[in-house]
Amino acid sequence: MNDAFREVKGRMKKLDVALENGGVANPAFAQAVSAAKRMMKKGDRSREPSHEMQALIEKAEALGRDLVAS
């Protein structure tokens, strides 16, 4: 696994924790995290994460920040 993918994996773990701690109540956040997880499963860990994967994670993180702010 390369370093960039390791970073993405760490970000996903934080999103999983947020999902377990009440994020399930927000369907848009839960769907964004689920889509990012599916993309990670299909990802090639020996290469840089795709732009699409990064975009999905960034969307989930943005929704997570909105969840915390409200």
Secondary structure, DSSP 4 states (H G I P E B T S, - for coil): --HHHHHHHHHHHHHHHHHHTTGGG-HHHHHHHHHHHHHHHHS-TTSPPPHHHHHHHHHHHHHHHHHHH-
